């Protein structure tokens, strides 16, 4: 059975279409046929009733007491009333008083039935002795003291012939119509599916080298919609790819800088006339540089790890304030040394709330943000950590970390989160690290559905705001 | 101390790293044999019966874990320290499951490597744990968690005491920031501003234990870390 199903979408569509059309036509034809038959039968009945009434006026008994039909009203034999009608008149005892010549001596149905013709006109179909079928009506008529039973009928043969003709017409016309419809359907499907084929061809041709190519969108219909979605997918892919390329280039650059300094220090040290103190110094400098290189690589690996985390992956309910306190404890010695006053403010509603996150990654994000704030804080300044909660549009905790450092240069509020970003501002250039800390923090916070940004309205210092959706539990 | 020096077999395919390891470990007072491939290493392990195997996991042809598995199957009595450049949790766990005694991720600090080798080999010889450690007039009581220098009691925070104790236990040796982060701060993530925290903490400790005295014990070894030692020793 499976083999018979065409795999071609076009043929399948056409087959469905033709199948449904055939079914509809069949139902339609049956209804029309039945209706036509009913209408014609009714018509026959009415004619017969009319004829019976007419005949009643034309019947009379002659002087011998025989029942006669007055036949002198017609001008031509073709107009003869009973030329295609069959009539039989019986008296109440059942003996035939009159029989039309069209019956050729056959009896129009058997003996009188009880109650036949009593009430208006009885209709029924009977079979004559020669096998032909007749549709007849019966009616009782009282004339000159006699009660007469008039039976008048039409042969059904012409009706049957007409219905047969009609059926023949349908039998020829329906398959013809279906064939035409199938052909048309095939053509329509071909036209409708052509853009799909073009899209498939275009998609086939897209590789990493021409990611910028797009499908043509020339219709506002479903196919146009598919093409649009496909183009959006390509947009995202292209973006991600460009980002990856830029990142690889950046990373190579960032790794090359310490390498250059390693090389320079080594080469300078090997020049003649150096003391062993110089060598120690050069080696120490080289080791420091390798530590920096290693830190960059660890940062890149951490980025990759955060990048690979899926929202529902390896997360648990984490209490944010607890993590912040833990980080503050880690950085405690720096805070004391720099005589920085840490002020914690907490809205009552923000107490003890938890979020869904990978704890070690979240901790890492907060370490980076707090350390960044501390790094730029002058000695004896204040660092304010404020927790609040917002319900709009969903429950989130807001952690605002404000320092009294030099702040962020105008236009750099977003860029500070870029990988390997280092500010051009002279205030901060000496304190720049690997340039990955904030981008790692941002990636981690983004991955748990949060948001991190610097408030652009703050003057005198910087305020970093972290928003994280609360877990439902 | 002991007449017979412990024997260490190094299986590492990178020639430069291997040469550095050989001279460094030899300088730390061990007898060293080196192999550049898994097959050679396997042969040498049988032939020389080393006390410790320093095994690189990414070797050409045969994986380091394969060798480890076979060595454990044959029941060779040898400590194994693995060196890996894929320093992931899965990697470390698999290494330990296969029968390694310890692991170290590349790039590692040399002092840390030596400290680990010492620690692994010391397991054979029980050391009498003296509760009081002393380095040039500096006395550290592990049990009471107190420290004094030239009979002057030092006021140390808990973290400062841990740091000093760790430095004293490794006296005469250089301790890297990675070692401090791992063993004193118990930080697992290596990319964090922990180095800054360590530097500040060491500076504060130095102020307490060295500044009031003429002889400076806590030295900064540039590019490597810190060392607690008596000058001139």
HADDOCK unambig.tbl for C-alpha pairs under 7 A between the chains (distance, minus, plus):
assign (segid A and resid 284 and name CA) (segid B and resid 222 and name CA) 4.87 0.50 0.50
assign (segid A and resid 284 and name CA) (segid B and resid 223 and name CA) 4.58 0.50 0.50
assign (segid A and resid 285 and name CA) (segid B and resid 223 and name CA) 6.34 0.50 0.50
assign (segid A and resid 287 and name CA) (segid B and resid 223 and name CA) 4.52 0.50 0.50
assign (segid A and resid 287 and name CA) (segid B and resid 224 and name CA) 6.78 0.50 0.50
assign (segid A and resid 288 and name CA) (segid B and resid 223 and name CA) 4.45 0.50 0.50
assign (segid A and resid 295 and name CA) (segid B and resid 191 and name CA) 6.06 0.50 0.50
assign (segid A and resid 298 and name CA) (segid B and resid 190 and name CA) 6.79 0.50 0.50
assign (segid A and resid 298 and name CA) (segid B and resid 191 and name CA) 5.54 0.50 0.50
assign (segid A and resid 299 and name CA) (segid B and resid 191 and name CA) 5.73 0.50 0.50
assign (segid A and resid 331 and name CA) (segid B and resid 197 and name CA) 6.32 0.50 0.50
assign (segid A and resid 333 and name CA) (segid B and resid 197 and name CA) 6.74 0.50 0.50
assign (segid A and resid 333 and name CA) (segid B and resid 200 and name CA) 6.84 0.50 0.50
assign (segid A and resid 333 and name CA) (segid B and resid 201 and name CA) 6.25 0.50 0.50
assign (segid A and resid 334 and name CA) (segid B and resid 197 and name CA) 6.13 0.50 0.50
assign (segid A and resid 334 and name CA) (segid B and resid 200 and name CA) 6.26 0.50 0.50
assign (segid A and resid 364 and name CA) (segid B and resid 192 and name CA) 6.99 0.50 0.50
assign (segid A and resid 368 and name CA) (segid B and resid 192 and name CA) 6.81 0.50 0.50
assign (segid A and resid 371 and name CA) (segid B and resid 193 and name CA) 6.76 0.50 0.50
